[in-house]
Amino acid sequence: MKLNLENPTLPFLEKVHIIAERWKFLSKEEKNKFEEIAKHDRIRYDAEMDTYQQVKFLFFFEKIFNIKL
């Protein structure tokens, strides 16, 4: 976010290169914080995707058989 505020017109790929360069120089402890956040976010995403798939299945089931569940 800070990178966007500092350089709002910087092209996306340039931002990616800057972030990748910064990542290389982070300590193991600093990286662990981000990796822990990513791990929890993945768990949340998987749970939300499971719910979405179930709802999608029910929607199509209702549509195919023309019934309301």
C-alpha positions, 0 to 999 in steps of 0.5 A: 500500500505504501508503495502505491502511495509513494509511486501512484503512476509506477507500472504494475510490473515495476511494483512487483520487481520492487516488492520482490527485491524488498522480500529478498532482504527481509529477515526470516522472522519478518518473512514468517509474519507474512507467511503466517498471515498467508497460511491463515488467509488460505484456510479462510479462502478454502472454507469460503470456497467450500461454502460457495461450491455447496451453494452453487451445487444447490442452485444448479440442483434446484434449476435442473429439477425445478424445485426449491430446497 
